Amino acid sequence: MKMKRVLLAGESWMSYTTHVKGFDSFYTSVYETGEKWLKAALEKGGYQVDFLPNHLASEEFPFTMEEIKKYDCVILSDIGANTLLLPVPTFTRSQKMPNRAKLIRDYVLEGGSLIMVGGYLTFSGVDAKGKWHDTAVQEVLPVEVLTVDDRMEHCEGVKPHVVREHEALSGIPEDWPEVLGYNRTIPREDAVVAVEVEGDPLVAFGSYGKGRSAVFTTDCAPHWAPPEFCEWEYYDKIWQGIADWLTTK
């Protein structure tokens, strides 16, 4: 049997710190990624996962249907719409390029699968900089993305609640570990919301054209998904079940 391929875009960041010690100061920088838990979960389920960090996605995320159809599922996790809408040729030379938000939409309508995972730059995100609401991707999501900063920060921890059975989550108990935040969204009429947090969608599914999509509105890694969530014995099964449902048509 052919191994299914997944393209995971996002989940990376660079930090630059200024250290001031009296008269003197110096700088340090670090590059970090948060894909390891999700990537490992899917690989254990038999998927081949190609990880495309944010700083490479601008140039290397597929521009054509032929390229994107090499993947059975695309995952957008903590990556803003601008990263795909402003490729270097367009931003620096005013060169016309394919609109990859429209490409993702058409990919789903033609039978592809999409997952959007929560974070500071997916859905609306911090200061509304995620900006996915105004793109064609919104047309194939089971939830409506807000146009304002949608982060719901819960440093005290909040408990997800299973509100509807769904075959993608078969075998997952109703008692989920707490999360520390999520992106608030509004379910569309055609959405199947399986899990809620604070009355908002946490896990939701939809079918569009010949394809399917899902949202997971908290993080797949810290900080919103604390260690007890990422190390939960059912963490892998959640992602494998979602991917299996999306890619089985």
VEXDRENMI-986176 format. One record per residue: residue number from 0; residue in three letters; chain; y, x, z of N, C-alpha, C in turn. Coordinates in Angstrom, 2 decimals. Atoms other than C-alpha are relative to their C-alpha. Layout:
<sites>
 seq type mol     n_v     n_u     n_w    ca_v    ca_u    ca_w     c_v     c_u     c_w
 NUM  ALA   A       Y       X       Z       Y       X       Z       Y       X       Z
...
</sites>
This chain:
<sites>
 seq type mol     n_v     n_u     n_w    ca_v    ca_u    ca_w     c_v     c_u     c_w
   0  MET   A   -1.20    0.84    0.00    0.00    0.00    0.00    1.26    0.88    0.00
   1  LYS   A   -1.23   -0.76    0.09    3.44    1.28   -0.93    0.81   -0.13    1.29
   2  MET   A   -0.82    0.01   -1.22    5.55    2.28    2.09    1.37   -0.59   -0.31
   3  LYS   A   -1.31    0.61    0.20    8.69    0.14    2.42    1.10    0.97    0.43
   4  ARG   A   -1.10   -0.93   -0.26   11.99    2.02    2.35    1.20   -0.73    0.59
   5  VAL   A   -1.17    0.54   -0.67   14.99    1.36    4.58    1.14    1.00   -0.11
   6  LEU   A   -1.20   -0.84    0.00   18.52    2.71    4.15    0.83   -0.39    1.22
   7  LEU   A   -0.79    0.21   -1.21   20.28    3.04    7.52    1.31    0.76   -0.13
   8  ALA   A   -1.31   -0.62    0.21   24.00    3.69    7.04    0.87   -0.19    1.24
   9  GLY   A   -0.90    0.05   -1.15   26.41    4.53    9.87   -0.50    0.86    1.13
  10  GLU   A    0.54   -0.61   -1.22   25.52    5.52   13.45    0.29    1.50    0.14
  11  SER   A   -0.37   -1.39   -0.24   27.40    8.82   13.53    1.50    0.08    0.27
  12  TRP   A   -1.42   -0.18   -0.32   30.71   10.12   14.84    0.29    1.45    0.34
  13  MET   A   -0.48   -1.34   -0.36   32.73   13.28   15.39    1.09   -0.16    1.05
  14  SER   A   -0.99    0.05   -1.07   34.77   13.89   18.54    0.72    1.34    0.12
  15  TYR   A   -0.84   -1.19   -0.10   37.64   16.34   18.96    0.77   -0.10    1.32
  16  THR   A   -0.55    0.07   -1.35   38.75   17.12   22.52    0.99    1.13    0.25
  17  THR   A   -0.99   -0.99   -0.43   41.87   18.90   23.80   -0.17    0.22    1.50
  18  HIS   A    0.13   -0.36   -1.41   41.36   20.74   27.11    1.28    0.72    0.43
  19  VAL   A   -1.24   -0.61   -0.49   44.58   21.53   28.98   -0.25    0.54    1.39
  20  LYS   A    0.21   -0.66   -1.29   44.31   24.04   31.84    1.26    0.78    0.35
  21  GLY   A   -1.27   -0.63   -0.33   47.80   24.71   33.15    0.77    0.36   -1.25
  22  PHE   A   -0.79   -0.46    1.15   49.76   26.76   30.63   -0.81    0.00   -1.29
  23  ASP   A    0.84   -0.20    1.17   46.79   27.14   28.30   -0.78   -1.26   -0.38
  24  SER   A    0.83    1.09    0.49   44.81   24.74   26.18   -0.94    0.52   -1.08
  25  PHE   A    0.92   -0.33    1.08   41.85   24.87   23.82   -0.69   -1.28   -0.45
  26  TYR   A    0.58    1.19    0.63   39.82   22.51   21.65   -1.50    0.18   -0.17
  27  THR   A    1.43    0.01    0.31   36.19   21.56   21.27   -0.29   -1.20   -0.89
  28  SER   A    0.39    1.11    0.87   34.47   19.35   18.73   -1.51   -0.16    0.06
  29  VAL   A    1.43    0.27   -0.04   31.07   17.69   18.56   -0.33   -1.08   -1.03
  30  TYR   A    0.51    1.01    0.93   29.07   15.74   16.00   -1.22   -0.63    0.65
  31  GLU   A    1.09    0.70   -0.66   26.73   13.07   17.36   -0.49   -1.15   -0.87
  32  THR   A    0.57    1.14    0.71   24.42   10.39   16.00   -0.75   -0.90    1.00
  33  GLY   A    0.68    0.94   -0.88   22.81    7.28   17.50   -1.13   -0.74   -0.68
  34  GLU   A    1.01    0.71    0.80   20.13    6.43   14.99   -1.43    0.16    0.50
  35  LYS   A    1.38   -0.43   -0.26   17.09    7.95   16.69   -0.90   -1.11    0.51
  36  TRP   A    0.85    1.06   -0.54   15.86    4.88   18.59   -0.43   -0.98   -1.09
  37  LEU   A    0.29    0.95    1.07   16.11    2.50   15.64   -0.87    0.63   -1.08
  38  LYS   A    0.76   -0.69    1.04   14.81    5.02   13.13   -1.46    0.19    0.43
  39  ALA   A    1.36   -0.22   -0.50   11.81    5.86   15.30   -0.78   -1.30    0.07
  40  ALA   A    0.67    1.30   -0.10   11.03    2.18   15.88   -0.54   -0.44   -1.36
  41  LEU   A    0.41    0.43    1.33   10.91    1.44   12.17   -1.08    0.92   -0.59
  42  GLU   A    1.00   -0.93    0.51    8.95    4.57   11.32   -1.36   -0.25    0.65
  43  LYS   A    1.27    0.35   -0.66    6.32    3.61   13.90   -0.61   -1.26   -0.62
  44  GLY   A    0.48    1.21    0.65    6.09    0.30   12.04   -0.39    0.21   -1.45
  45  GLY   A    0.45   -0.30    1.35    5.27    2.06    8.78    1.09    0.07   -1.06
  46  TYR   A   -1.11   -0.06    0.95    8.73    2.19    7.20    0.47    1.44   -0.22
  47  GLN   A   -0.70   -1.25    0.28   10.36    5.15    5.50    1.48   -0.26    0.17
  48  VAL   A   -1.41    0.23   -0.30   13.91    5.39    6.85    0.84    1.17   -0.48
  49  ASP   A   -0.97   -0.99    0.44   16.64    7.27    5.03    1.30   -0.23    0.77
  50  PHE   A   -1.20    0.12   -0.83   19.53    7.89    7.43    1.20    0.61   -0.74
  51  LEU   A   -1.20   -0.43    0.69   22.99    8.12    5.85    1.17   -0.10    0.97
  52  PRO   A   -1.08    0.05   -0.99   25.62    9.07    8.46    1.34   -0.34   -0.64
  53  ASN   A   -1.29    0.50    0.48   29.17    7.80    8.19    0.73    0.98   -0.91
  54  HIS   A   -0.81   -0.95    0.78   30.73   11.00    6.85   -0.58    0.28   -1.38
  55  LEU   A    0.61   -0.15    1.32   28.30   11.03    3.93   -0.05   -1.31   -0.77
  56  ALA   A    0.18    1.31    0.64   28.17    7.29    3.24    1.05   -0.28   -1.06
  57  SER   A   -1.07    0.26    0.96   31.50    7.22    1.44   -0.39    0.43   -1.41
  58  GLU   A    0.36   -0.52    1.32   30.05    9.29   -1.41   -1.45   -0.26   -0.38
  59  GLU   A    1.42    0.03    0.30   26.29    8.82   -1.11   -0.64   -1.38    0.11
  60  PHE   A    0.54    1.36    0.00   25.81    5.10   -0.40   -0.08   -0.48   -1.45
  61  PRO   A    0.18    0.39    1.41   24.48    3.53   -3.62    1.22   -0.71   -0.61
  62  PHE   A   -1.07    0.64    0.76   27.02    2.51   -6.25   -0.54   -1.00   -1.01
  63  THR   A    0.57    0.85    1.04   24.60    0.71   -8.57   -1.17   -0.82    0.54
  64  MET   A    1.12    0.83   -0.40   21.99   -2.04   -8.31   -1.30    0.77   -0.14
  65  GLU   A    1.21   -0.80    0.19   19.37    0.35   -9.65   -0.25    0.90    1.21
  66  GLU   A    0.14   -0.90   -1.16   20.05    2.74   -6.76   -0.35   -0.76    1.27
  67  ILE   A    0.20    0.70   -1.27   20.19    0.17   -3.97   -1.34   -0.74    0.02
  68  LYS   A    1.28    0.70    0.05   17.06   -1.64   -5.17   -1.19    0.92    0.26
  69  LYS   A    1.06   -0.91   -0.41   15.06    1.47   -4.33   -0.40   -0.27    1.45
  70  TYR   A    0.23    0.29   -1.42   15.32    0.16   -0.76   -0.40   -1.46    0.18
  71  ASP   A    0.42    1.36   -0.33   13.55   -2.87    0.66    0.95   -0.65    0.99
  72  CYS   A   -0.92    0.53   -1.00   16.17   -3.23    3.39    1.15    0.99    0.19
  73  VAL   A   -1.19   -0.81   -0.31   19.71   -1.96    4.05    0.49   -0.40    1.39
  74  ILE   A   -0.51    0.24   -1.35   20.99   -1.61    7.62    1.39    0.62    0.10
  75  LEU   A   -1.36   -0.47   -0.26   24.71   -1.35    8.37    0.19    0.01    1.51
  76  SER   A   -0.09   -0.10   -1.45   25.18   -0.06   11.91    1.18    0.90    0.38
  77  ASP   A   -1.19   -0.73   -0.44   28.59    0.96   13.30    0.63    0.79   -1.16
  78  ILE   A   -0.67   -0.57    1.17   30.07    1.64    9.86    1.01   -1.02   -0.51
  79  GLY   A   -1.04    0.91    0.43   33.37    0.11    8.78   -0.01   -0.24   -1.49
  80  ALA   A   -0.05    0.34    1.42   33.94   -1.63    5.46    0.79    1.01   -0.81
  81  ASN   A   -0.83   -0.95    0.74   36.61    0.91    4.52   -0.77    1.21   -0.49
  82  THR   A    0.79   -1.16    0.41   34.01    3.66    4.35   -0.64   -0.23   -1.36
  83  LEU   A    0.60    0.31    1.30   32.39    1.87    1.41    1.02   -0.45   -1.03
  84  LEU   A   -1.00    0.51    0.93   35.55    0.36   -0.10    1.00    1.04   -0.47
  85  LEU   A   -0.96   -1.04    0.35   37.52    3.61   -0.27   -0.70    1.32   -0.31
  86  PRO   A    0.60   -1.28    0.40   35.42    6.24   -2.05    1.10    1.00   -0.39
  87  VAL   A   -1.00   -1.06    0.23   37.19    9.56   -2.58    0.71   -0.15   -1.35
  88  PRO   A   -0.71    0.13    1.27   37.92    9.01   -6.31    1.07   -1.09    0.01
  89  THR   A   -0.98    1.08   -0.07   39.70    5.74   -5.51    1.16    0.38    0.90
  90  PHE   A   -1.04   -0.29   -0.99   41.60    6.93   -2.43    0.90    1.16   -0.42
  91  THR   A   -0.78   -1.19    0.33   42.71   10.29   -3.83    0.53    0.04   -1.44
  92  ARG   A   -0.38   -0.09    1.41   42.94    9.69   -7.59    0.23   -1.36   -0.64
  93  SER   A   -0.18    1.36    0.52   43.34    5.90   -7.97   -1.00   -0.36   -1.09
  94  GLN   A    1.04    0.25    0.99   40.09    5.85   -9.94   -0.79   -1.25    0.38
  95  LYS   A    0.79    1.20   -0.26   38.27    2.53  -10.28   -1.45    0.37    0.24
  96  MET   A    1.41   -0.22   -0.35   34.83    2.47   -8.67   -0.64   -1.35    0.32
  97  PRO   A    0.66    1.25   -0.35   32.20   -0.21   -8.03    0.30   -0.41    1.44
  98  ASN   A   -0.22    0.55   -1.35   32.86   -2.47   -5.03   -1.37   -0.13    0.67
  99  ARG   A    1.34   -0.03   -0.59   29.88   -1.72   -2.80   -0.24   -1.14    0.99
 100  ALA   A    0.20    1.21   -0.78   30.49   -4.74   -0.56   -0.57   -1.10   -0.90
 101  LYS   A    0.53    0.96    0.96   29.93   -6.91   -3.64   -1.42    0.38   -0.43
 102  LEU   A    1.33   -0.46    0.36   26.93   -4.76   -4.52   -1.03   -0.42    1.05
 103  ILE   A    0.91    0.40   -1.07   25.35   -5.44   -1.12   -0.27   -1.50   -0.06
 104  ARG   A    0.18    1.45    0.13   25.95   -9.17   -1.53   -0.96   -0.32   -1.13
 105  ASP   A    0.83    0.30    1.16   24.39   -9.21   -4.99   -1.44    0.49    0.21
 106  TYR   A    1.33   -0.55   -0.34   21.49   -7.06   -3.75   -0.80   -1.02    0.82
 107  VAL   A    0.67    1.02   -0.82   20.66   -9.71   -1.12   -0.33   -1.21   -0.85
 108  LEU   A    0.23    1.19    0.82   21.07  -12.59   -3.57   -1.13    0.20   -0.99
 109  GLU   A    1.06   -0.29    0.96   18.67  -10.86   -5.94   -1.33    0.37    0.66
 110  GLY   A    1.28   -0.20   -0.66   16.00  -10.45   -3.28   -0.05    1.10    1.03
 111  GLY   A   -0.04   -1.07   -0.98   17.11   -7.59   -1.04    0.13   -0.53    1.43
 112  SER   A   -0.10    0.35   -1.41   17.30   -7.55    2.75    1.11    0.79    0.66
 113  LEU   A   -1.14   -0.63   -0.66   20.25   -6.77    5.02   -0.04   -0.28    1.50
 114  ILE   A   -0.21    0.15   -1.43   20.70   -6.17    8.74    1.36    0.60    0.34
 115  MET   A   -1.22   -0.57   -0.57   24.11   -5.75   10.38   -0.20    0.11    1.50
 116  VAL   A    0.18   -0.29   -1.42   23.91   -4.13   13.81    1.37    0.21    0.64
 117  GLY   A   -1.29   -0.05   -0.67   26.72   -4.34   16.35    0.50    1.41    0.29
 118  GLY   A   -0.63   -1.28   -0.30   29.15   -1.56   17.18    1.50   -0.11   -0.10
 119  TYR   A   -1.46   -0.01    0.02   32.80   -0.56   17.29    0.57   -0.10   -1.40
 120  LEU   A   -0.51    0.10    1.37   33.04   -0.60   13.46   -0.87   -0.87   -0.89
 121  THR   A    0.64    1.05    0.79   30.64   -3.31   12.37    0.56   -1.34    0.46
 122  PHE   A   -0.62    1.31   -0.19   31.50   -7.01   12.26    1.52    0.21   -0.06
 123  SER   A   -1.45   -0.28    0.00   35.22   -6.93   13.20    0.29    1.32    0.69
 124  GLY   A   -0.09   -1.28   -0.68   35.02   -4.15   15.76    1.32    0.26    0.71
 125  VAL   A   -1.17   -0.40   -0.78   37.67   -2.26   17.69    1.27   -0.14   -0.83
 126  ASP   A   -1.27    0.23    0.70   41.20   -3.31   16.72   -0.20   -0.66   -1.36
 127  ALA   A    0.35    0.69    1.25   39.54   -5.36   13.94   -0.12    0.96   -1.18
 128  LYS   A    0.07   -1.00    1.06   39.05   -2.12   11.96   -1.32   -0.03   -0.78
 129  GLY   A    1.25    0.12    0.76   35.48   -2.98   10.96    0.22   -0.73   -1.31
 130  LYS   A   -0.53    0.69    1.18   37.02   -5.48    8.53   -1.06   -0.59   -0.93
 131  TRP   A    1.03    0.55    0.87   33.75   -6.96    7.25    0.25   -1.45   -0.38
 132  HIS   A   -0.26    1.40    0.30   35.09  -10.53    7.33    0.57   -0.19   -1.41
 133  ASP   A   -0.71    0.15    1.28   37.21   -9.98    4.22   -0.76    0.58   -1.18
 134  THR   A    0.79   -0.57    1.09   34.38   -8.55    2.13   -1.06   -0.99   -0.46
 135  ALA   A    1.06    0.85    0.54   31.64  -10.07    0.00   -1.24    0.00    0.88
 136  VAL   A    1.15   -0.04   -0.89   29.09   -9.04    2.64   -0.03   -1.24    0.91
 137  GLN   A   -0.08    1.19   -0.84   30.34  -11.98    4.75   -0.78   -1.17   -0.61
 138  GLU   A    0.66    1.11    0.68   28.82  -14.31    2.14   -1.51   -0.04    0.23
 139  VAL   A    1.46   -0.05   -0.19   25.28  -13.18    2.98   -0.35    0.37    1.45
 140  LEU   A    0.28   -0.16   -1.42   25.53  -12.97    6.78   -0.18   -1.38    0.63
 141  PRO   A    0.19    1.30   -0.64   24.26  -15.79    9.03    1.07   -0.35    1.02
 142  VAL   A   -1.09    0.27   -0.95   27.37  -15.52   11.19    1.34    0.29   -0.68
 143  GLU   A   -1.35   -0.28    0.48   31.10  -15.61   10.55    0.61    1.10    0.85
 144  VAL   A   -0.66   -1.12   -0.68   32.86  -12.36   11.40    1.43   -0.41    0.33
 145  LEU   A   -1.37    0.34   -0.40   36.10  -12.77   13.33    1.00    0.90   -0.71
 146  THR   A   -1.06   -0.81    0.60   39.43  -11.45   12.05    0.82    0.72    1.06
 147  VAL   A   -0.65   -0.71   -1.10   40.47  -10.11   15.45   -1.04    0.92    0.64
 148  ASP   A    0.92   -0.86   -0.75   38.96   -7.46   17.72   -1.05   -0.89    0.67
 149  ASP   A    1.05    0.91   -0.46   35.61   -9.07   18.49   -0.87    0.58    1.11
 150  ARG   A    0.84   -0.64   -1.01   34.27   -6.70   21.14    0.02   -0.78    1.31
 151  MET   A    0.14    0.62   -1.30   32.98   -8.39   24.26   -0.61    1.04    0.93
 152  GLU   A    0.44   -1.08   -0.88   32.79   -5.62   26.83   -0.46   -0.57    1.33
 153  HIS   A    0.56    0.50   -1.26   30.57   -6.33   29.83   -0.60    1.17    0.77
 154  CYS   A    0.47   -1.16   -0.76   30.37   -3.29   32.06   -0.95   -0.41    1.13
 155  GLU   A    0.88    0.49   -1.06   28.57   -5.48   34.62   -1.40   -0.30   -0.51
 156  GLY   A    1.28    0.35    0.61   25.74   -6.18   32.17   -0.14   -1.50   -0.18
 157  VAL   A    0.24    1.41    0.27   24.89   -9.53   30.55   -1.40   -0.17   -0.59
 158  LYS   A    1.40    0.24    0.34   21.50  -11.07   29.91   -0.14   -0.79   -1.30
 159  PRO   A    0.33    0.80    1.19   20.30  -12.14   26.44   -0.94   -1.15    0.37
 160  HIS   A    0.85    1.16   -0.23   18.63  -15.56   26.30   -0.62   -0.44   -1.31
 161  VAL   A    0.70    0.51    1.18   15.99  -16.63   23.80    0.22   -1.51   -0.05
 162  VAL   A   -0.32    1.42    0.11   17.09  -20.05   22.54   -0.84   -0.71   -1.06
 163  ARG   A    0.80    0.62    1.05   14.73  -20.61   19.62   -1.09    0.97   -0.42
 164  GLU   A    1.09   -0.85    0.47   11.35  -19.29   18.54    0.23    0.37   -1.46
 165  HIS   A   -0.10   -0.45    1.38   11.34  -17.24   15.37   -1.13    0.98   -0.24
 166  GLU   A    1.16   -0.84    0.25    8.40  -15.52   13.71    0.33    1.48    0.02
 167  ALA   A   -0.39   -1.41   -0.04   10.37  -12.26   13.49   -0.10    0.57    1.41
 168  LEU   A    0.03   -0.44   -1.40   10.37  -12.11   17.29   -1.27   -0.46    0.71
 169  SER   A    1.27    0.44   -0.57    6.81  -13.29   17.81   -0.56    1.09    0.92
 170  GLY   A    0.57   -0.96   -0.95    5.29  -11.65   20.87    1.01    0.67    0.90
 171  ILE   A   -1.04   -0.56   -0.86    8.63  -10.70   22.42    0.23   -0.94    1.17
 172  PRO   A   -0.20    0.90   -1.14    8.98  -12.07   25.97    1.44   -0.50    0.09
 173  GLU   A   -1.33    0.58   -0.13   11.94  -14.21   26.94    0.90    0.82    0.93
 174  ASP   A   -0.77   -0.78   -0.96   13.04  -11.78   29.66    0.42    1.33   -0.63
 175  TRP   A   -0.54   -1.19    0.64   15.22   -9.23   27.82    0.84    0.81    0.99
 176  PRO   A   -0.90   -0.81   -0.82   17.03   -6.29   29.46    1.46   -0.35   -0.28
 177  GLU   A   -1.43    0.26    0.18   20.78   -6.62   29.95    0.62    0.97   -1.00
 178  VAL   A   -0.81   -0.86    0.87   23.30   -5.24   27.46    1.40    0.09    0.59
 179  LEU   A   -1.32   -0.26   -0.57   26.77   -3.90   28.15    1.15   -0.46   -0.91
 180  GLY   A   -1.03    0.51    0.90   28.61   -5.55   25.27   -0.60   -0.41   -1.33
 181  TYR   A    0.46    0.46    1.32   28.38   -7.07   21.81    1.23   -0.41   -0.82
 182  ASN   A   -1.04    0.54    0.88   30.42   -8.28   18.83   -0.11   -1.52   -0.01
 183  ARG   A    0.03    1.46    0.00   31.36  -11.94   19.15    0.12   -0.51   -1.42
 184  THR   A   -0.02    0.61    1.33   30.63  -13.98   16.02   -0.21   -1.51    0.15
 185  ILE   A    0.21    1.46    0.02   30.40  -17.65   15.05   -1.15   -0.31   -0.94
 186  PRO   A    1.14    0.28    0.88   27.07  -18.93   13.70    0.39   -0.93   -1.15
 187  ARG   A   -0.20    0.88    1.14   27.17  -20.45   10.23   -0.98   -1.16    0.09
 188  GLU   A    0.85    1.20   -0.06   25.65  -23.88    9.65   -1.43    0.28   -0.44
 189  ASP   A    1.34   -0.30    0.52   22.71  -22.35    7.79   -0.72    1.07    0.81
 190  ALA   A    0.58   -1.07   -0.79   22.01  -19.76   10.49   -1.11   -0.50    0.90
 191  VAL   A    1.02    0.24   -1.03   18.92  -19.63   12.67    0.28    1.00    1.11
 192  VAL   A   -0.31   -0.87   -1.13   20.10  -18.25   16.00   -1.20   -0.01    0.94
 193  ALA   A    1.21   -0.10   -0.83   17.09  -17.00   17.95    0.32    0.46    1.42
 194  VAL   A   -0.35   -0.54   -1.31   18.76  -15.12   20.81    1.51   -0.05    0.16
 195  GLU   A   -1.43    0.05   -0.31   22.16  -15.65   22.44    0.32    0.90    1.18
 196  VAL   A   -0.52   -0.69   -1.17   24.28  -13.69   24.89    1.36   -0.61    0.30
 197  GLU   A   -1.24    0.67   -0.40   27.05  -15.46   26.81    0.34   -1.16   -0.93
 198  GLY   A   -0.21    1.13    0.90   26.59  -18.40   24.42    0.30    0.37   -1.44
 199  ASP   A   -0.28   -0.48    1.36   27.23  -16.26   21.32   -1.29    0.55   -0.63
 200  PRO   A    1.20   -0.53    0.64   24.68  -15.12   18.70   -0.24    1.47    0.35
 201  LEU   A    0.42   -1.40   -0.14   22.80  -11.93   19.53   -0.92    0.38   -1.16
 202  VAL   A    0.89   -0.20    1.15   20.01  -12.21   16.96   -0.01   -1.29   -0.81
 203  ALA   A   -0.04    1.17    0.88   20.38  -14.56   13.99   -0.51    0.37   -1.37
 204  PHE   A    0.63   -0.22    1.30   18.72  -14.97   10.61    0.54   -0.99   -1.03
 205  GLY   A   -0.41    0.89    1.08   19.62  -16.44    7.23   -0.68    0.38   -1.30
 206  SER   A    0.54   -0.24    1.34   18.32  -16.77    3.67    1.09   -0.31   -1.02
 207  TYR   A   -1.08    0.14    0.98   20.67  -16.31    0.70   -0.53    0.40   -1.37
 208  GLY   A    0.59   -0.28    1.30   19.60  -16.56   -2.91   -1.48    0.30    0.17
 209  LYS   A    1.40   -0.41   -0.10   16.28  -14.73   -3.17   -0.24    0.91    1.20
 210  GLY   A    0.13   -0.96   -1.08   16.98  -12.51   -0.16    0.23   -0.57    1.38
 211  ARG   A   -0.17    0.38   -1.40   17.30  -12.58    3.61    0.89    1.00    0.72
 212  SER   A   -0.82   -0.90   -0.81   19.63  -11.16    6.23   -0.16   -0.35    1.47
 213  ALA   A    0.05    0.19   -1.44   19.80  -10.76    9.98    1.16    0.75    0.64
 214  VAL   A   -0.99   -0.74   -0.79   22.37   -9.75   12.57   -0.57    0.26    1.39
 215  PHE   A    0.35   -0.41   -1.35   21.83   -7.96   15.86    1.33    0.48    0.59
 216  THR   A   -1.42   -0.22   -0.25   25.26   -8.13   17.45    0.33    0.94    1.15
 217  THR   A   -0.25   -1.10   -0.91   24.82   -5.59   20.21   -0.45    1.29   -0.68
 218  ASP   A    0.31   -1.30    0.60   24.16   -1.90   19.64   -1.51    0.23   -0.02
 219  CYS   A    1.39   -0.44    0.02   20.84   -0.28   18.77   -0.17    1.26    0.84
 220  ALA   A   -0.02   -1.24   -0.76   21.79    2.67   21.00    1.10   -0.10    1.06
 221  PRO   A   -1.11    0.02   -0.97   24.07    3.47   23.97    1.35    0.12   -0.71
 222  HIS   A    0.01    0.41   -1.39   26.57    2.55   25.13   -0.37   -1.47    0.23
 223  TRP   A    0.28    1.42   -0.23   26.15   -1.23   24.62   -1.47   -0.25    0.30
 224  ALA   A    1.43    0.11   -0.30   22.36   -0.83   24.60   -0.35    1.14    0.95
 225  PRO   A    0.24   -1.07   -0.97   21.75    1.11   27.83   -1.43    0.51   -0.09
 226  PRO   A    1.35   -0.59    0.08   18.68    3.32   28.35   -1.11   -1.00    0.29
 227  GLU   A    1.07    0.94   -0.32   16.71    0.48   29.93   -0.28   -0.97   -1.14
 228  PHE   A    0.24    0.83    1.19   17.16   -1.51   26.70   -0.70    0.83   -1.07
 229  CYS   A    0.58   -0.84    1.05   16.42    1.34   24.29   -1.41    0.48    0.34
 230  GLU   A    1.32   -0.46   -0.43   13.39    2.38   26.34   -0.92   -1.14    0.40
 231  TRP   A    0.81    1.18   -0.28   12.12   -1.17   26.83   -1.26    0.02   -0.85
 232  GLU   A    1.26   -0.09    0.73    8.49   -1.46   25.80   -0.05   -0.87   -1.25
 233  TYR   A   -0.02    0.87    1.17    9.36   -4.20   23.29    1.11    0.35   -0.99
 234  TYR   A   -1.10   -0.38    0.90   12.31   -2.40   21.67   -0.53    0.22   -1.42
 235  ASP   A    0.54   -0.29    1.33   10.20   -1.09   18.78   -0.47   -1.27   -0.69
 236  LYS   A    0.57    1.23    0.57    8.50   -4.45   18.26    1.08   -0.93   -0.52
 237  ILE   A   -1.12    0.82    0.47   11.87   -6.23   17.94    0.40    0.41   -1.41
 238  TRP   A   -0.49   -0.49    1.30   13.00   -4.04   15.06   -1.07   -0.10   -1.08
 239  GLN   A    1.09    0.12    0.97    9.61   -3.99   13.38   -0.16   -1.45   -0.44
 240  GLY   A    0.14    1.41    0.33    9.42   -7.78   13.54    1.12   -0.50   -0.89
 241  ILE   A   -1.14    0.39    0.82   12.91   -8.24   12.13   -0.16    0.53   -1.42
 242  ALA   A    0.15   -0.63    1.32   12.26   -5.79    9.28   -1.15   -0.63   -0.78
 243  ASP   A    1.14    0.62    0.69    8.87   -7.34    8.50    0.37   -1.37   -0.55
 244  TRP   A   -0.38    1.33    0.46   10.34  -10.85    8.29    0.96    0.09   -1.20
 245  LEU   A   -1.00   -0.12    1.08   13.23   -9.72    6.10   -0.62    0.43   -1.31
 246  THR   A    0.53   -0.62    1.23   11.10   -7.79    3.63   -1.26   -0.68   -0.50
 247  THR   A    1.18    0.75    0.44    8.21  -10.28    3.36    0.47   -1.35   -0.55
 248  LYS   A   -0.51    1.23    0.62    9.09  -13.02    0.89   -1.07   -0.62   -0.91
</sites>
